[in-house]
Amino acid sequence: GVNQPTRVLVGDWSAIPEERRRFHEIWGLAFDTSSTAEGTGGTTVVNPATGELEVVHNSTVRLFVADTQMNRICLLTFNGASFTDEPVVTEFIVGLQDPWDVVYDSGFLYVSERKANRISKFNATTGAFIEHMVEADPELPTWSFVDSGRFVRVTNAAPGTNGIDNKSENAAAIAERRQHPCLLPEGIFIQDGWLYYGSLALTNVRRVNLTTKVVEEYVSFSADTNSRYAKIALSDGTFGPRGT
């Protein structure tokens, strides 16, 4: 047999039950940007990678990680005055439904809960749930995603009429799914007061206003049979027109 490398779990995981001391799938992460500012007291430490003195942070640095199939948001807390201390890992939000991506904005966390067909908002200090920003219409047939790469409509329809469609889509299936404001959301991004979200099931990117919760279509895209998710990024104007 081939010798397998020894795996070392980085960080202090002592606050997490032993059977959950690992990540399953990480698709999204977000820094608490209020914690990443450089210190103002002039204190410096040596960066061992460069040998140079660098200014420490004002406080601990917090990083949120969407651990998708373990249905949680983990918090990694770093010593802001050290390059070598390992982070302390805690389960910050649990009981989510396939949290695919996470973003931080102005003291809040926004999480795309893929299997729940919604994007949820939480307090970034306490982890308390605040509200659903956008979610599927309960009056319409809901859809799920199965590993074989097909979208399955969840209804009580007779066998053979359950809306299974390959991702080389037909227009009727796409049109039916797009009636939902939000369906199987994946990548999310915040800019200029809008939360943008991508969905392979919808084959488009939409955005919801953070204040009014108005939903707008933004851009559609095509996806072939190799596509599995929609991960998005928005230009801030430095590598293309802002918002593209």
Secondary structure, 3 states (H helix, E strand, C coil): CCCCCCCCCCCECCCCCHHHCCCCCEEEEEECHHHCCECCCCCEEECCCCCCEEECECCCEEEEEEEHHHCEEEEEEECCCCCCCCCEEEEEEECCCCEEEEEEECCEEEEEEHHHCEEEEEECCCCCEEEEEEECCCCCCEEEEECCCEEEEECCCCCCCCCCEECCCCHHHHHHHCCCCCCCCCCEEEECCEEEEEECCCCEEEEEECCCCCEEEEEECCCCCCCCCCCCCCCCCCCCCCCC
